[in-house]
C-alpha cells in the first residue's frame, strides 16, 4: 500500500471509528434530585455551580445565597450571587448600595469592584478560576457596556455600534461570551479574546474552556465553535419537536449544555443537550413520582451536576441534579480537529514526494 493510500485510509478510518463510537454510546441519563429550598413566593433567580459542587444564587426577596458542598445554605448579603469559581470566589451584586464585589468564601473577605470608567454602577455575572470578573456597567442613562475586571483594573470590551452590551461568562483562558447591540438595536452574540468577535444574530450566555459558546439565535438554543483559523460557525442545537423557543445558559468542557425551552402551551421545561444524545427534557430523567416540574437549568459543572429552578408541589424551589447514570461521550472532532487531521494527512503526502 502506498503512503498516499495509507494517509487516506487513516483519515477515513478515524472518521469511521468516530461513527462507530457514536453508535455504541447508547447509555442514558439518570439523575437524583436534591431540593435546595428557598421556595414559596420567593423563588430563585439564576444559579451557578462549581466543580466541587458549591452553588450560589439568589432569591426573589433579594438575598444572595451560597450552598456548600453539603448543600447547606448561607445568606451572604442583600443582593445577588451570580457566579462561583473552583476557588470559592463569588461574584456578588449588593442591593441598596448598587455596589459589586468578589467574595472570597475561604477567607471571608470582600474585594470591592469600583464602577467602570467612573460610571453609575456595575452588575457582575461571571468569574473564572483566575478571579477575573465580567459583567456590565452603566456609564450614564444612555450607555451600558460590557467589561472585565482583573482584580485591579477594569476594561470596556467594546461594542457593535449600539448603546447596550453585556459580558455574561468567562472561561479559564479569559475568553468572554456575551452580546452587544448594533446601531439598529439588534443583539449580536460575541466572543472576546483580546478583540471583540461578532458571532452573528443572537445572545451568548456561556462559554467552556475549549472556547465553545452557547446561547440563542433566532429564538432557538445555539452553539458556536471555532475552526483552526479561529473562525466561529453557529449550529442550532434545539432539535426537539415540542419546543417553540429555547435558549442555552451554560456548557461544560464536554459540551454538555443546559437551558430551557417553551412548548406551544407556553410551559417551560429544563433541557440538557450533548452532541450524541441531542436535546432532552430533564423532567424525563428524574425519578418517577418526585413531585418536581423542572422549569429551567441554569448551570452545569464538569461532573454534569446541574442547578436550576422548578416547581415542587405548588412552590418554586431551586434544585440540584446529581447524575447517577451518565453516558460517556466519545471524543468528538470539532471543525478544528478535523482540519488538523487533514493537515496531518497532507504532511504525510508531502514527505512522500
C-alpha positions as CSV (number, residue, x, y, z in Angstrom):
1,X,0.0,0.0,0.0
2,X,1.3,3.5,-0.9
3,X,1.7,6.1,1.7
4,X,-0.9,8.2,-0.2
5,X,-3.4,5.4,0.2
6,X,-2.3,4.9,3.8
7,X,-2.9,8.6,4.7
8,X,-6.3,8.5,3.1
9,X,-7.2,5.3,4.8
10,X,-6.0,6.7,8.2
11,X,-8.4,9.7,7.8
12,X,-11.3,7.6,6.7
13,X,-10.6,5.1,9.4
14,X,-10.6,7.7,12.1
15,X,-13.9,9.0,10.8
16,X,-15.3,5.5,10.8
17,X,-14.1,4.8,14.3
18,X,-15.8,8.0,15.4
19,X,-19.0,7.0,13.8
20,X,-18.9,3.5,15.4
21,X,-18.2,5.1,18.8
22,X,-21.3,7.3,18.3
23,X,-23.4,4.3,17.6
24,X,-22.2,2.5,20.7
25,X,-22.9,5.4,23.0
26,X,-26.4,4.1,24.0
27,X,-26.3,4.8,27.7
28,X,-29.0,7.1,29.0
29,X,-29.1,9.8,31.7
30,X,-30.5,9.3,35.2
31,X,-30.4,11.9,37.9
32,X,-31.2,12.1,41.6
33,X,-32.8,15.5,42.6
34,X,-31.9,17.5,45.7
35,X,-34.2,20.3,46.9
36,X,-32.1,23.4,47.7
37,X,-35.1,25.1,49.2
38,X,-36.0,28.8,49.3
39,X,-39.4,28.2,47.8
40,X,-42.9,29.6,48.2
41,X,-43.4,33.0,46.7
42,X,-39.6,33.7,46.9
43,X,-38.3,31.5,44.1
44,X,-34.7,31.5,42.9
45,X,-33.2,33.7,40.1
46,X,-30.3,32.1,38.4
47,X,-27.7,29.9,40.0
48,X,-24.1,28.7,39.4
49,X,-22.2,25.6,40.4
50,X,-18.5,24.9,40.8
51,X,-16.7,21.7,40.0
52,X,-16.7,20.8,43.7
53,X,-20.4,21.2,44.0
54,X,-20.7,24.6,45.7
55,X,-23.8,26.5,44.5
56,X,-24.7,30.2,44.5
57,X,-27.8,32.0,43.6
58,X,-30.3,34.5,44.9
59,X,-34.0,34.6,45.9
60,X,-36.7,37.0,44.7
61,X,-36.7,38.8,48.1
62,X,-33.2,40.0,47.4
63,X,-30.8,37.6,49.3
64,X,-27.5,36.3,47.8
65,X,-27.1,32.7,48.8
66,X,-24.3,30.2,48.9
67,X,-24.7,26.4,49.4
68,X,-21.6,24.5,50.4
69,X,-20.8,21.0,49.1
70,X,-23.1,19.5,51.7
71,X,-25.9,21.7,50.3
72,X,-26.2,23.8,53.5
73,X,-27.3,27.4,52.6
74,X,-25.7,30.6,53.9
75,X,-27.2,34.1,53.2
76,X,-24.2,36.2,52.1
77,X,-25.7,39.7,51.6
78,X,-28.8,41.6,50.4
79,X,-28.4,41.2,46.7
80,X,-27.5,38.5,44.2
81,X,-24.7,35.9,43.9
82,X,-24.4,35.2,40.2
83,X,-21.3,33.0,39.7
84,X,-18.7,30.9,41.6
85,X,-15.3,29.6,40.6
86,X,-13.4,26.5,41.8
87,X,-11.6,28.5,44.5
88,X,-14.8,29.5,46.1
89,X,-14.7,33.1,44.9
90,X,-18.1,34.5,44.2
91,X,-19.4,37.4,42.0
92,X,-21.9,39.4,44.1
93,X,-24.1,42.4,43.4
94,X,-25.3,44.3,46.5
95,X,-28.8,45.8,46.6
96,X,-29.5,49.2,48.0
97,X,-25.9,50.5,47.6
98,X,-25.6,49.3,44.0
99,X,-22.0,48.1,44.5
100,X,-20.3,44.9,43.2
101,X,-17.8,42.6,45.0
102,X,-15.7,39.5,44.6
103,X,-16.4,37.5,47.8
104,X,-13.7,35.1,48.9
105,X,-15.6,32.3,50.8
106,X,-12.4,30.6,52.1
107,X,-11.1,33.8,53.8
108,X,-14.5,35.5,54.3
109,X,-13.2,38.7,52.7
110,X,-14.7,41.1,50.1
111,X,-12.9,42.7,47.2
112,X,-14.7,45.9,46.0
113,X,-15.1,46.3,42.2
114,X,-15.3,50.1,41.6
115,X,-17.6,51.5,38.9
116,X,-16.1,51.1,35.5
117,X,-14.9,54.4,33.8
118,X,-16.5,56.4,36.6
119,X,-19.9,55.1,35.7
120,X,-23.1,54.9,37.8
121,X,-23.0,51.2,38.7
122,X,-21.8,47.8,37.7
123,X,-23.5,44.4,37.5
124,X,-21.3,41.3,37.7
125,X,-22.3,38.0,36.1
126,X,-19.3,35.7,35.7
127,X,-16.0,34.7,37.3
128,X,-13.2,32.4,36.3
129,X,-10.5,30.5,38.3
130,X,-8.1,33.4,37.9
131,X,-10.6,35.5,39.9
132,X,-11.3,37.7,36.9
133,X,-14.9,39.0,36.9
134,X,-17.1,40.1,34.0
135,X,-20.5,41.9,33.7
136,X,-21.8,45.2,32.5
137,X,-21.7,48.8,33.7
138,X,-23.9,51.8,33.3
139,X,-21.8,54.8,32.2
140,X,-24.9,57.0,32.3
141,X,-28.6,56.7,31.3
142,X,-27.7,56.3,27.7
143,X,-24.8,53.7,27.7
144,X,-24.4,50.2,29.1
145,X,-21.1,48.5,28.4
146,X,-19.6,45.0,28.8
147,X,-16.4,44.9,31.0
148,X,-13.8,42.7,32.6
149,X,-12.2,43.3,36.0
150,X,-8.8,41.6,36.7
151,X,-8.6,42.3,40.4
152,X,-7.1,45.7,39.9
153,X,-8.3,47.4,36.7
154,X,-11.4,47.3,34.6
155,X,-11.7,47.5,30.8
156,X,-14.6,48.1,28.5
157,X,-14.8,45.3,25.9
158,X,-16.2,47.4,23.1
159,X,-19.4,47.2,21.1
160,X,-21.0,46.8,17.7
161,X,-22.3,50.3,17.4
162,X,-25.2,50.2,19.8
163,X,-25.6,51.5,23.4
164,X,-26.0,48.2,25.2
165,X,-23.6,45.4,25.7
166,X,-23.2,42.7,28.4
167,X,-20.5,40.1,29.1
168,X,-22.1,37.1,30.8
169,X,-19.5,34.4,31.2
170,X,-15.7,34.0,31.2
171,X,-13.6,30.8,30.9
172,X,-10.2,30.0,32.4
173,X,-8.5,31.2,29.2
174,X,-10.0,34.7,29.7
175,X,-12.3,34.2,26.7
176,X,-15.6,36.1,27.3
177,X,-19.1,35.4,26.0
178,X,-21.9,38.0,25.8
179,X,-23.9,40.1,23.5
180,X,-23.9,43.6,22.1
181,X,-26.5,45.7,20.2
182,X,-25.7,47.1,16.8
183,X,-26.6,50.6,15.6
184,X,-30.2,49.3,14.8
185,X,-30.6,47.8,18.3
186,X,-30.3,44.2,17.2
187,X,-28.5,41.9,19.6
188,X,-25.3,40.1,18.3
189,X,-23.6,37.3,20.2
190,X,-19.9,37.8,20.8
191,X,-16.8,36.2,22.0
192,X,-14.0,38.4,23.3
193,X,-10.4,37.0,23.2
194,X,-8.5,40.3,23.3
195,X,-10.7,41.5,20.4
196,X,-14.4,41.5,20.1
197,X,-15.6,39.0,17.5
198,X,-19.2,39.2,16.1
199,X,-20.8,35.7,16.2
200,X,-24.0,37.0,14.4
201,X,-27.5,37.5,15.5
202,X,-28.3,36.2,19.0
203,X,-27.1,36.2,22.6
204,X,-24.2,34.3,24.0
205,X,-24.7,33.2,27.6
206,X,-22.0,30.7,28.4
207,X,-18.5,29.5,27.3
208,X,-16.4,26.5,28.2
209,X,-12.6,26.2,28.5
210,X,-12.5,24.9,24.9
211,X,-13.9,28.2,23.6
212,X,-17.3,26.7,22.7
213,X,-20.0,29.3,23.1
214,X,-23.7,28.7,23.8
215,X,-26.8,30.9,23.9
216,X,-29.6,31.5,21.4
217,X,-30.1,32.7,17.9
218,X,-33.5,33.2,16.2
219,X,-35.4,32.1,19.3
220,X,-33.6,28.8,19.4
221,X,-30.8,27.4,21.6
222,X,-27.5,27.6,19.7
223,X,-23.8,26.7,19.9
224,X,-20.8,28.4,18.3
225,X,-17.5,26.6,17.7
226,X,-14.3,27.7,16.1
227,X,-12.3,26.1,13.2
228,X,-8.5,26.0,13.1
229,X,-8.4,29.7,12.0
230,X,-10.4,30.8,15.0
231,X,-13.5,31.5,12.8
232,X,-16.7,30.6,14.6
233,X,-19.7,28.9,13.0
234,X,-23.2,28.5,14.5
235,X,-25.3,25.5,14.9
236,X,-28.9,25.3,16.3
237,X,-28.9,22.6,19.0
238,X,-32.7,22.7,19.6
239,X,-33.9,19.6,17.8
240,X,-37.0,19.0,20.0
241,X,-40.4,18.6,18.3
242,X,-42.0,20.1,21.4
243,X,-40.0,23.3,21.5
244,X,-41.2,26.6,20.1
245,X,-38.4,28.7,21.6
246,X,-35.4,27.9,23.7
247,X,-32.1,29.2,25.0
248,X,-28.9,27.6,26.3
249,X,-27.5,29.0,29.5
250,X,-24.2,27.1,30.1
251,X,-22.0,24.4,28.8
252,X,-19.3,22.3,30.4
253,X,-16.0,21.1,28.9
254,X,-17.6,18.1,27.3
255,X,-20.1,20.4,25.7
256,X,-23.0,19.1,27.8
257,X,-25.3,22.1,27.6
258,X,-28.3,23.2,29.7
259,X,-31.0,25.7,29.4
260,X,-34.8,26.0,28.9
261,X,-37.4,25.5,26.2
262,X,-41.0,26.6,25.9
263,X,-43.8,24.5,24.4
264,X,-46.7,25.6,22.3
265,X,-48.7,25.6,25.6
266,X,-46.3,28.2,27.0
267,X,-44.9,25.8,29.6
268,X,-41.2,26.0,30.3
269,X,-39.0,22.9,30.6
270,X,-35.4,22.5,31.6
271,X,-33.2,20.7,29.0
272,X,-29.9,19.0,28.6
273,X,-28.1,18.7,25.3
274,X,-25.0,16.7,24.3
275,X,-23.5,16.0,20.8
276,X,-24.6,12.4,20.9
277,X,-27.9,12.3,22.7
278,X,-29.2,15.6,21.4
279,X,-31.7,17.7,23.4
280,X,-33.7,16.0,26.2
281,X,-36.3,17.2,28.6
282,X,-34.7,16.8,32.1
283,X,-38.2,16.1,33.5
284,X,-38.0,12.7,31.8
285,X,-34.7,11.7,33.6
286,X,-35.6,12.3,37.3
287,X,-37.3,9.7,39.5
288,X,-41.0,9.0,38.8
289,X,-43.3,10.5,41.3
290,X,-40.7,13.0,42.6
291,X,-43.3,15.8,42.6
292,X,-41.0,18.1,40.6
293,X,-41.5,20.0,37.4
294,X,-38.1,21.4,36.3
295,X,-38.5,24.7,34.6
296,X,-35.0,25.9,33.7
297,X,-31.5,24.6,34.1
298,X,-29.0,27.4,34.8
299,X,-25.6,25.8,35.0
300,X,-23.7,22.5,34.7
301,X,-20.3,21.6,36.0
302,X,-17.7,19.2,34.7
303,X,-19.2,16.4,36.7
304,X,-22.5,17.0,35.0
305,X,-24.2,18.3,38.2
306,X,-26.9,20.7,37.2
307,X,-28.6,23.5,39.1
308,X,-31.8,25.2,38.2
309,X,-35.3,26.2,39.3
310,X,-38.5,24.2,39.3
311,X,-41.9,23.7,40.9
312,X,-42.1,21.3,43.8
313,X,-45.7,20.7,44.7
314,X,-47.0,24.2,44.5
315,X,-43.8,26.1,45.4
316,X,-40.9,27.3,43.4
317,X,-37.6,25.8,44.6
318,X,-34.0,25.7,43.5
319,X,-32.8,22.2,42.6
320,X,-29.6,20.3,42.1
321,X,-29.4,17.2,39.9
322,X,-26.7,14.6,40.6
323,X,-26.1,12.2,37.8
324,X,-26.5,8.5,38.8
325,X,-26.1,7.3,35.2
326,X,-24.0,9.3,32.8
327,X,-23.4,8.4,29.1
328,X,-19.7,8.5,28.3
329,X,-19.3,10.9,25.4
330,X,-16.8,9.9,22.7
331,X,-14.1,12.4,21.6
332,X,-16.0,14.4,19.1
333,X,-13.9,16.2,16.4
334,X,-14.8,19.8,16.3
335,X,-14.0,21.6,13.0
336,X,-10.6,22.5,14.3
337,X,-9.8,18.8,15.0
338,X,-10.9,17.7,11.5
339,X,-8.8,20.4,10.0
340,X,-5.7,19.2,11.9
341,X,-6.4,15.6,10.6
342,X,-6.4,17.0,7.1
343,X,-3.2,18.9,7.6
344,X,-1.5,15.9,9.1
345,X,-2.5,13.8,6.1
346,X,-1.2,16.4,3.6
347,X,2.1,16.4,5.5
348,X,2.4,12.7,5.0
349,X,1.8,13.1,1.3
350,X,4.3,15.9,1.1
351,X,7.1,13.9,2.8
352,X,6.4,11.1,0.3
353,X,7.1,13.2,-2.7
